Amino acid sequence: MSTYPYDADNFQPPALVVDVELVHPNAKDKRRVTKKAQIDTGADGSVIPATLRDDWDLNKADDVITVDCHNRRTSEPTYNIRIVVNGLVSKIVEVTLVDGEDVLLGRDILNELKMCANGKTLSFTLEDP
């Protein structure tokens, strides 16, 4: 079991953030990058920066309907990418894109893990159930 601090430097109120490796989905392609990802238990799927799609020439996998907090529905393209969370999970998932450098971990990854958030100590644990 690994324990992580909430990120109080970049988020107010503090948020659950963990380092993840984003890995090109083609096993022969060795490109990978480490990014900070905010844990979003309310999101069905994960989100990566659009620049990564462009830099890695990722191919569109499908389309998905997304719904934001104002109940606005949008059709978004998805792209396959491998997400690795500290050796606890390594999974190819279909992600959507965001402008900027944000990475969000949604339930497509979180449902592979056991997580316990302790708001009083501003720490959380992740483990392979």
DSSP file (Angstrom, degrees, kcal/mol; ACC not computed):
  #  RESIDUE AA STRUCTURE BP1 BP2  ACC     N-H-->O    O-->H-N    N-H-->O    O-->H-N    TCO  KAPPA ALPHA  PHI   PSI    X-CA   Y-CA   Z-CA
    1    1 A M              0   0    0      0, 0.0     2,-0.4     0, 0.0   126,-0.2   0.000 360.0 360.0 360.0 132.7    0.0    0.0    0.0
    2    2 A S  E     -A  126   0A   0    124,-2.3   124,-2.2     2,-0.0     2,-0.4  -0.892 360.0-149.7-110.8 138.9    1.3    3.4   -1.0
    3    3 A T  E     -A  125   0A   0     -2,-0.4   122,-0.2   122,-0.2   120,-0.0  -0.888  14.6-173.6-109.4 137.8    0.5    6.7    0.8
    4    4 A Y  E     -A  124   0A   0    120,-3.2   120,-2.6    -2,-0.4     2,-0.2  -0.956  21.3-122.5-130.0 145.0    0.4   10.0   -1.0
    5    5 A P  E     -A  123   0A   0      0, 0.0    12,-0.5     0, 0.0   118,-0.3  -0.584  31.9-108.5 -81.7 150.1   -0.1   13.6    0.2
    6    6 A Y        -     0   0    0    116,-2.7     2,-1.0    -2,-0.2    10,-0.2  -0.400  37.3-109.9 -62.8 154.4   -3.0   15.7   -1.1
    7    7 A D  B     +C   15   0B   0      8,-3.4     8,-1.5     1,-0.2     4,-0.4  -0.812  49.3 160.5 -92.8 102.4   -1.7   18.5   -3.3
    8    8 A A        +     0   0    0     -2,-1.0    -1,-0.2     6,-0.2    -2,-0.0   0.512  66.0  66.3 -97.5  -8.4   -2.2   21.7   -1.3
    9    9 A D  S    S+     0   0    0      1,-0.1    -1,-0.1    -3,-0.1    -2,-0.1   0.859 114.5  24.3 -79.9 -36.5    0.3   23.7   -3.4
   10   10 A N  S    S+     0   0    0      1,-0.1     2,-0.4     5,-0.1    -2,-0.1   0.481 120.0  54.5-109.3  -5.5   -1.6   23.7   -6.6
   11   11 A F        -     0   0    0     -4,-0.4     4,-0.1     4,-0.1    -1,-0.1  -0.992  68.1-138.6-135.2 138.2   -5.2   23.2   -5.5
   12   12 A Q  S    S+     0   0    0     -2,-0.4    -4,-0.1     1,-0.2     3,-0.0  -0.919 102.4  31.0-135.7 111.1   -7.4   25.0   -3.0
   13   13 A P  S    S-     0   0    0      0, 0.0    -1,-0.2     0, 0.0    -6,-0.1   0.534 121.7-100.1 -69.5 162.7   -9.0   23.1   -1.4
   14   14 A P        -     0   0    0      0, 0.0     2,-0.3     0, 0.0    -6,-0.2  -0.155  43.6-151.5 -55.1 147.6   -6.2   20.4   -1.6
   15   15 A A  B     -C    7   0B   0     -8,-1.5    -8,-3.4    -4,-0.1     2,-0.7  -0.820  21.4-102.7-124.5 159.6   -6.8   17.7   -4.1
   16   16 A L        +     0   0    0     23,-0.3    23,-2.8    -2,-0.3     2,-0.4  -0.740  49.9 169.0 -82.1 116.5   -5.8   14.0   -4.6
   17   17 A V  E     +D   38   0C   0     -2,-0.7     2,-0.3   -12,-0.5    21,-0.2  -0.991  10.2 178.5-135.0 137.8   -3.0   14.0   -7.1
   18   18 A V  E     -D   37   0C   0     19,-2.5    19,-2.8    -2,-0.4     2,-0.3  -0.987  32.9-108.9-139.0 147.8   -0.7   11.1   -8.1
   19   19 A D  E     -D   36   0C   0     -2,-0.3    67,-0.3    17,-0.2     2,-0.3  -0.595  41.1-178.4 -73.9 135.0    2.1   10.7  -10.6
   20   20 A V  E     -D   35   0C   0     15,-2.9    15,-2.6    -2,-0.3     2,-0.5  -0.940  24.8-130.0-130.5 155.1    1.2    8.5  -13.6
   21   21 A E  E     -DE  34  84C   0     63,-2.6    63,-2.6    -2,-0.3     2,-0.6  -0.928  15.0-155.3-102.5 128.0    3.1    7.2  -16.6
   22   22 A L  E     -DE  33  83C   0     11,-3.2    11,-2.1    -2,-0.5     2,-0.4  -0.925  18.8-169.1-101.0 123.8    1.3    7.8  -19.9
   23   23 A V  E     -DE  32  82C   0     59,-2.9    59,-2.5    -2,-0.6     9,-0.2  -0.922  29.2-104.5-121.8 137.1    2.7    5.2  -22.4
   24   24 A H        -     0   0    0      7,-2.5    57,-0.1    -2,-0.4     5,-0.1  -0.327  30.7-130.6 -56.0 137.5    2.2    5.0  -26.1
   25   25 A P  S    S+     0   0    0      0, 0.0     2,-0.7     0, 0.0    -1,-0.1   0.710  88.2  85.3 -70.5 -19.1   -0.4    2.2  -26.8
   26   26 A N  S >  S-     0   0    0      1,-0.2     3,-1.9    56,-0.0    -2,-0.1  -0.751  73.7-149.0 -83.7 115.3    1.8    0.5  -29.4
   27   27 A A  T 3  S+     0   0    0     -2,-0.7    -1,-0.2     1,-0.3    -3,-0.1   0.754  96.4  57.7 -58.4 -25.8    4.2   -1.8  -27.5
   28   28 A K  T 3  S+     0   0    0      2,-0.0     2,-0.6    -3,-0.0    -1,-0.3   0.705  92.4  78.8 -77.3 -19.2    6.9   -1.3  -30.2
   29   29 A D    <   -     0   0    0     -3,-1.9    -5,-0.1     1,-0.1    -1,-0.0  -0.816  65.9-165.3 -91.9 119.4    6.8    2.5  -29.6
   30   30 A K        +     0   0    0     -2,-0.6     2,-0.1    -7,-0.1    -1,-0.1   0.297  40.2 131.5 -91.8  10.1    8.8    3.3  -26.4
   31   31 A R        +     0   0    0     -8,-0.1    -7,-2.5    25,-0.1     2,-0.3  -0.411  25.4 154.5 -68.1 138.0    7.5    6.8  -25.9
   32   32 A R  E     -D   23   0C   0     -9,-0.2     2,-0.3    -2,-0.1    -9,-0.2  -0.978  21.3-166.3-157.2 155.1    6.3    7.5  -22.3
   33   33 A V  E     -D   22   0C   0    -11,-2.1   -11,-3.2    -2,-0.3     2,-0.5  -0.996  17.9-132.7-146.5 144.5    5.9   10.6  -20.1
   34   34 A T  E     +D   21   0C   0     -2,-0.3     2,-0.3   -13,-0.2   -13,-0.2  -0.863  33.6 168.0-100.3 132.0    5.3   11.0  -16.4
   35   35 A K  E     -D   20   0C   0    -15,-2.6   -15,-2.9    -2,-0.5     2,-0.4  -0.940  39.3-107.5-137.4 158.1    2.6   13.5  -15.4
   36   36 A K  E     -D   19   0C   0     -2,-0.3     2,-0.4   -17,-0.2    67,-0.4  -0.760  38.0-162.1 -83.6 132.9    0.7   14.5  -12.3
   37   37 A A  E     -D   18   0C   0    -19,-2.8   -19,-2.5    -2,-0.4     2,-0.4  -0.970  13.2-136.8-122.4 131.0   -2.9   13.3  -12.5
   38   38 A Q  E     -Df  17 104C   0     65,-2.6    67,-2.6    -2,-0.4     2,-0.4  -0.710  25.1-124.3 -82.9 132.8   -5.8   14.6  -10.4
   39   39 A I  E     - f   0 105C   0    -23,-2.8     2,-0.5    -2,-0.4   -23,-0.3  -0.660  28.5-175.2 -79.2 126.2   -8.0   11.8   -9.1
   40   40 A D    >   -     0   0    0     65,-2.7     3,-1.7    -2,-0.4    67,-0.2  -0.834  12.2-179.8-127.9  92.0  -11.6   12.4  -10.2
   41   41 A T  T 3  S+     0   0    0     -2,-0.5    -1,-0.1     1,-0.3    65,-0.1   0.632  82.7  60.3 -68.5 -12.9  -14.0    9.8   -8.8
   42   42 A G  T 3  S+     0   0    0     64,-0.0     2,-0.4    65,-0.0    -1,-0.3   0.526  87.2  90.3 -90.1  -6.5  -16.9   11.5  -10.5
   43   43 A A    <   -     0   0    0     -3,-1.7    64,-2.9    62,-0.2    65,-0.2  -0.764  62.7-154.3 -95.6 132.8  -15.5   11.0  -14.0
   44   44 A D  S    S+     0   0    0     -2,-0.4    64,-0.8    62,-0.2     2,-0.2   0.910  80.2  21.1 -64.3 -42.4  -16.3    7.8  -16.0
   45   45 A G  S    S-     0   0    0     62,-0.2     2,-0.2    61,-0.2    62,-0.2  -0.735  83.0-100.6-127.9 171.5  -13.1    8.0  -18.0
   46   46 A S        -     0   0    0     48,-0.4    50,-1.7    -2,-0.2     2,-0.4  -0.498  27.4-146.8 -92.2 161.6   -9.6    9.5  -17.9
   47   47 A V  E     -hG  96 104C   0     57,-2.0    57,-1.9    48,-0.2    50,-0.2  -0.984  12.3-174.6-132.9 138.1   -8.4   12.7  -19.7
   48   48 A I  E     -h   97   0C   0     48,-2.2    50,-1.6    -2,-0.4    55,-0.1  -0.858  39.3 -82.6-126.5 163.9   -5.0   13.5  -21.2
   49   49 A P  E >>  -h   98   0C   0      0, 0.0     3,-1.1     0, 0.0     4,-0.8  -0.419  30.6-132.8 -66.3 139.9   -3.6   16.7  -22.8
   50   50 A A  H 3> S+     0   0    0     48,-2.4     4,-1.8     1,-0.3     3,-0.3   0.799 103.9  68.4 -61.5 -29.2   -4.4   17.2  -26.5
   51   51 A T  H 3> S+     0   0    0     49,-0.4     4,-3.0    47,-0.3    -1,-0.3   0.823  93.2  58.1 -61.6 -29.8   -0.8   17.9  -27.2
   52   52 A L  H <> S+     0   0    0     -3,-1.1     4,-2.3     2,-0.2    -1,-0.2   0.903 103.7  51.2 -67.7 -40.3    0.1   14.3  -26.4
   53   53 A R  H  X>S+     0   0    0     -4,-0.8     5,-1.8    -3,-0.3     4,-0.7   0.926 114.7  44.2 -57.8 -44.7   -2.2   13.1  -29.1
   54   54 A D  H ><5S+     0   0    0     -4,-1.8     3,-0.5     2,-0.2    -2,-0.2   0.924 114.5  47.3 -68.6 -45.7   -0.5   15.5  -31.5
   55   55 A D  H 3<5S+     0   0    0     -4,-3.0    -1,-0.2     1,-0.2    -2,-0.2   0.855 121.5  36.6 -64.7 -35.7    3.1   14.7  -30.4
   56   56 A W  H 3<5S-     0   0    0     -4,-2.3    -1,-0.2    -5,-0.2    -2,-0.2   0.394 102.6-127.3 -99.8   2.1    2.5   10.9  -30.5
   57   57 A D  T <<5 -     0   0    0     -4,-0.7    -3,-0.2    -3,-0.5     2,-0.2   0.915  37.3-169.8  51.4  48.0    0.2   10.9  -33.6
   58   58 A L      < -     0   0    0     -5,-1.8     2,-0.3    -6,-0.2    -1,-0.2  -0.465  15.7-127.7 -70.2 139.3   -2.4    8.9  -31.7
   59   59 A N        -     0   0    0     -2,-0.2    21,-0.6    21,-0.1     2,-0.1  -0.652  26.3-102.0 -88.8 143.2   -5.2    7.5  -33.9
   60   60 A K  E     -I   79   0C   0     -2,-0.3    19,-0.2     1,-0.2     3,-0.1  -0.410  33.8-173.5 -61.2 133.8   -8.8    8.1  -33.1
   61   61 A A  E     -     0   0C   0     17,-3.4     2,-0.3     1,-0.3    18,-0.2   0.824  55.5 -47.8 -96.8 -41.8  -10.3    5.0  -31.5
   62   62 A D  E     -I   78   0C   0     16,-0.8    16,-2.6     2,-0.0     2,-0.3  -0.884  55.7 -91.9-169.0-169.3  -14.0    6.0  -31.2
   63   63 A D  E     -I   77   0C   0     14,-0.3     2,-0.3    -2,-0.3    12,-0.1  -0.961  31.6-172.0-126.8 149.4  -16.4    8.7  -30.1
   64   64 A V  E     -I   76   0C   0     12,-2.6    12,-3.1    -2,-0.3     2,-0.6  -0.987  25.6-121.5-138.6 147.7  -18.1    9.1  -26.7
   65   65 A I  E     -I   75   0C   0     -2,-0.3     2,-0.3    10,-0.2    10,-0.2  -0.815  31.5-162.9 -88.5 122.5  -20.8   11.4  -25.4
   66   66 A T  E     -I   74   0C   0      8,-3.3     8,-2.3    -2,-0.6     2,-0.4  -0.796   5.9-158.0-104.4 151.2  -19.5   13.5  -22.5
   67   67 A V  E     -I   73   0C   0     -2,-0.3     6,-0.2     6,-0.2     2,-0.1  -0.992   9.9-154.3-129.3 122.7  -21.7   15.3  -20.0
   68   68 A D    >   -     0   0    0      4,-1.9     3,-2.1    -2,-0.4     6,-0.0  -0.227  40.4 -86.5 -89.1-176.6  -20.3   18.2  -18.0
   69   69 A C  T 3  S+     0   0    0      1,-0.3    -1,-0.1     2,-0.1    -2,-0.0   0.629 129.1  55.7 -67.9 -12.3  -21.5   19.5  -14.6
   70   70 A H  T 3  S-     0   0    0      2,-0.1    -1,-0.3     0, 0.0     3,-0.1   0.204 119.4-110.0-101.3  13.7  -24.1   21.7  -16.4
   71   71 A N    <   +     0   0    0     -3,-2.1     2,-0.5     1,-0.2    -2,-0.1   0.723  65.7 154.0  64.5  25.1  -25.6   18.7  -18.2
   72   72 A R        -     0   0    0      2,-0.0    -4,-1.9     1,-0.0     2,-0.4  -0.745  33.9-146.1 -84.1 128.0  -24.2   19.8  -21.6
   73   73 A R  E     +I   67   0C   0     -2,-0.5     2,-0.3    -6,-0.2    -6,-0.2  -0.798  21.7 174.0 -99.5 134.9  -23.7   16.8  -23.9
   74   74 A T  E     -I   66   0C   0     -8,-2.3    -8,-3.3    -2,-0.4     2,-0.6  -0.998  31.0-127.9-139.6 140.6  -20.8   16.8  -26.4
   75   75 A S  E     -I   65   0C   0     -2,-0.3   -10,-0.2   -10,-0.2    -2,-0.0  -0.802  35.7-177.5 -86.9 124.8  -19.5   14.1  -28.8
   76   76 A E  E     -I   64   0C   0    -12,-3.1   -12,-2.6    -2,-0.6     2,-0.1  -0.951  25.7-119.1-125.0 141.7  -15.8   13.8  -28.2
   77   77 A P  E     -I   63   0C   0      0, 0.0    20,-0.4     0, 0.0     2,-0.3  -0.478  28.6-145.5 -73.0 151.4  -13.2   11.6  -30.0
   78   78 A T  E     -I   62   0C   0    -16,-2.6   -17,-3.4    -2,-0.1   -16,-0.8  -0.846  10.0-162.5-116.9 158.0  -11.3    9.0  -27.9
   79   79 A Y  E     -IJ  60  95C   0     16,-2.0    16,-2.9    -2,-0.3     2,-0.3  -0.993  21.2-118.7-138.9 141.3   -7.8    7.8  -28.1
   80   80 A N  E     + J   0  94C   0    -21,-0.6     2,-0.3    -2,-0.3    14,-0.2  -0.624  41.1 156.4 -82.6 139.5   -6.1    4.7  -26.7
   81   81 A I  E     - J   0  93C   0     12,-1.9    12,-2.6    -2,-0.3     2,-0.5  -0.972  40.3-117.4-155.6 149.4   -3.2    5.1  -24.3
   82   82 A R  E     -EJ  23  92C   0    -59,-2.5   -59,-2.9    -2,-0.3     2,-0.5  -0.791  26.2-161.9 -90.5 131.5   -1.7    3.0  -21.6
   83   83 A I  E     -EJ  22  91C   0      8,-2.7     8,-2.0    -2,-0.5     2,-0.5  -0.965   3.8-167.7-114.9 128.0   -1.9    4.5  -18.1
   84   84 A V  E     -EJ  21  90C   0    -63,-2.6   -63,-2.6    -2,-0.5     2,-0.7  -0.965   5.0-165.1-118.4 126.0    0.5    3.2  -15.4
   85   85 A V  E >>  - J   0  89C   0      4,-2.6     3,-3.2    -2,-0.5     4,-0.9  -0.876  66.5 -57.2-114.8  97.5   -0.1    4.0  -11.7
   86   86 A N  T 34 S-     0   0    0     -2,-0.7     4,-0.1   -67,-0.3    -1,-0.1   0.753 100.7 -59.3  41.3  42.4    3.0    3.2   -9.6
   87   87 A G  T 34 S+     0   0    0      2,-0.3    -1,-0.3     1,-0.1     3,-0.1   0.462 122.9 101.2  72.5  -0.9    3.1   -0.4  -10.6
   88   88 A L  T <4 S+     0   0    0     -3,-3.2     2,-0.3     1,-0.3    -2,-0.2   0.830  92.1   7.5 -84.5 -34.2   -0.4   -0.9   -9.2
   89   89 A V  E  <  -J   85   0C   0     -4,-0.9    -4,-2.6    39,-0.1     2,-0.4  -0.991  54.5-179.3-148.9 140.0   -2.3   -0.8  -12.5
   90   90 A S  E     +J   84   0C   0     -2,-0.3     2,-0.4    -6,-0.2    -6,-0.2  -0.914  27.4 153.4-140.1 110.0   -1.2   -0.8  -16.1
   91   91 A K  E     -J   83   0C   0     -8,-2.0    -8,-2.7    -2,-0.4     2,-0.6  -0.998  44.1-128.2-147.0 137.7   -4.0   -0.6  -18.5
   92   92 A I  E     +J   82   0C   0     -2,-0.4     2,-0.3   -10,-0.3   -10,-0.3  -0.782  41.7 171.7 -84.2 126.3   -4.8    0.6  -22.0
   93   93 A V  E     -J   81   0C   0    -12,-2.6   -12,-1.9    -2,-0.6     2,-0.6  -0.915  38.7-110.1-132.5 157.8   -7.9    2.8  -21.9
   94   94 A E  E     -J   80   0C   0     -2,-0.3   -48,-0.4   -14,-0.2     2,-0.3  -0.812  44.7-174.3 -86.8 123.8   -9.8    5.1  -24.2
   95   95 A V  E     -J   79   0C   0    -16,-2.9   -16,-2.0    -2,-0.6   -48,-0.2  -0.792  19.3-136.2-117.4 159.3   -9.3    8.7  -23.1
   96   96 A T  E     -h   47   0C   0    -50,-1.7   -48,-2.2    -2,-0.3     2,-0.3  -0.588  28.5-113.7-103.0 175.6  -10.7   12.0  -24.1
   97   97 A L  E     -h   48   0C   0    -20,-0.4     2,-0.3   -50,-0.2     6,-0.1  -0.749  21.5-168.4-116.1 156.7   -8.6   15.2  -24.5
   98   98 A V  E     -h   49   0C   0    -50,-1.6   -48,-2.4    -2,-0.3   -47,-0.3  -0.994  29.2-114.1-138.2 144.5   -8.3   18.5  -22.8
   99   99 A D  S    S+     0   0    0     -2,-0.3     3,-0.3   -50,-0.2     2,-0.2  -0.525  87.6  29.4 -70.3 147.8   -6.5   21.7  -23.8
  100  100 A G  S    S-     0   0    0     -2,-0.2   -49,-0.4     1,-0.2   -50,-0.2  -0.573 109.3 -64.7  96.0-164.6   -3.7   22.4  -21.4
  101  101 A E  S    S+     0   0    0     -2,-0.2    -1,-0.2   -52,-0.1    -2,-0.1   0.267  80.5 133.1-110.6   9.9   -1.6   20.0  -19.4
  102  102 A D        -     0   0    0     -3,-0.3     2,-0.4   -54,-0.1    -4,-0.2  -0.330  33.4-168.0 -67.1 142.1   -4.2   18.5  -17.1
  103  103 A V        -     0   0    0    -67,-0.4   -65,-2.6   -55,-0.1     2,-0.4  -1.000   4.9-168.2-125.2 128.6   -4.5   14.7  -16.6
  104  104 A L  E     -fG  38  47C   0    -57,-1.9   -57,-2.0    -2,-0.4     2,-0.7  -0.966  13.0-146.3-117.0 134.1   -7.5   13.3  -14.9
  105  105 A L  E     -f   39   0C   0    -67,-2.6   -65,-2.7    -2,-0.4   -62,-0.2  -0.891  25.6-174.5 -96.9 118.2   -7.8    9.7  -13.6
  106  106 A G    >>  -     0   0    0     -2,-0.7     4,-2.6   -67,-0.2     3,-1.6  -0.286  45.1 -79.9-100.3-171.2  -11.4    8.5  -13.9
  107  107 A R  H 3> S+     0   0    0    -64,-2.9     4,-1.9     1,-0.3   -62,-0.2   0.653 117.7  77.5 -69.3 -15.0  -13.1    5.4  -12.8
  108  108 A D  H 34 S+     0   0    0    -64,-0.8    -1,-0.3   -65,-0.2   -63,-0.1   0.823 115.4  20.8 -61.5 -28.5  -11.8    3.5  -15.9
  109  109 A I  H X4 S+     0   0    0     -3,-1.6     3,-2.1     2,-0.1    -2,-0.2   0.781 121.1  59.2-101.6 -44.2   -8.5    3.4  -13.9
  110  110 A L  H >< S+     0   0    0     -4,-2.6     3,-2.0     1,-0.3    -3,-0.2   0.798  93.7  66.6 -61.2 -30.0   -9.7    3.9  -10.3
  111  111 A N  T 3< S+     0   0    0     -4,-1.9    -1,-0.3     1,-0.3    -3,-0.1   0.554  95.0  59.9 -70.7  -4.4  -12.0    0.8  -10.4
  112  112 A E  T <  S+     0   0    0     -3,-2.1    -1,-0.3    -5,-0.1     2,-0.3   0.474 105.9  58.8 -92.2  -5.4   -8.8   -1.3  -10.7
  113  113 A L  S <  S-     0   0    0     -3,-2.0     2,-0.5    -4,-0.2    15,-0.2  -0.762  75.0-127.3-124.2 162.6   -7.6    0.1   -7.3
  114  114 A K  E     -B  127   0A   0     13,-2.9    13,-1.9    -2,-0.3     2,-0.4  -0.971  35.8-176.3-107.2 126.4   -8.5    0.3   -3.7
  115  115 A M  E     -B  126   0A   0     -2,-0.5     2,-0.4    11,-0.2    11,-0.2  -0.963  16.2-174.1-128.2 140.7   -8.3    3.9   -2.5
  116  116 A C  E     -B  125   0A   0      9,-1.8     9,-2.3    -2,-0.4     2,-0.5  -0.963  10.7-158.6-134.5 118.4   -8.8    5.5    0.9
  117  117 A A  E     -B  124   0A   0     -2,-0.4     2,-0.6     7,-0.2     7,-0.2  -0.830   3.0-166.2 -98.3 130.5   -8.8    9.3    1.3
  118  118 A N  E >>> -B  123   0A   0      5,-3.1     5,-1.8    -2,-0.5     4,-0.8  -0.845   6.5-179.3-116.5  91.9   -8.1   10.7    4.7
  119  119 A G  T 345S+     0   0    0     -2,-0.6     3,-0.2     1,-0.2    -1,-0.1   0.805  77.7  62.0 -62.8 -30.9   -9.1   14.3    4.6
  120  120 A K  T 345S+     0   0    0      1,-0.2    -1,-0.2     2,-0.1    -2,-0.0   0.863 116.2  30.3 -65.7 -34.6   -8.1   15.0    8.2
  121  121 A T  T <45S-     0   0    0     -3,-0.7    -1,-0.2     2,-0.2    -2,-0.2   0.423 105.8-125.9-101.2   0.5   -4.4   14.1    7.5
  122  122 A L  T  <5S+     0   0    0     -4,-0.8  -116,-2.7     1,-0.2     2,-0.3   0.922  72.9 112.1  51.7  49.5   -4.6   15.3    3.8
  123  123 A S  E   < -AB   5 118A   0     -5,-1.8    -5,-3.1  -118,-0.3     2,-0.3  -0.964  45.9-166.2-143.0 159.9   -3.3   12.0    2.6
  124  124 A F  E     -AB   4 117A   0   -120,-2.6  -120,-3.2    -2,-0.3     2,-0.4  -0.982  11.2-138.6-145.2 157.4   -4.6    9.0    0.7
  125  125 A T  E     -AB   3 116A   0     -9,-2.3    -9,-1.8    -2,-0.3     2,-0.4  -0.886   9.8-167.0-117.7 149.2   -3.6    5.4    0.0
  126  126 A L  E     +AB   2 115A   0   -124,-2.2  -124,-2.3    -2,-0.4     2,-0.3  -0.994  17.3 160.4-129.4 139.3   -3.8    3.4   -3.2
  127  127 A E  E     - B   0 114A   0    -13,-1.9   -13,-2.9    -2,-0.4   -39,-0.0  -0.988  45.7-103.2-152.8 160.9   -3.3   -0.4   -3.4
  128  128 A D              0   0    0     -2,-0.3   -15,-0.1   -15,-0.2   -39,-0.1  -0.778 360.0 360.0 -83.4 116.0   -4.0   -3.3   -5.6
  129  129 A P              0   0    0      0, 0.0    -1,-0.1     0, 0.0   -16,-0.1   0.542 360.0 360.0 -66.4 360.0   -7.0   -5.0   -4.0
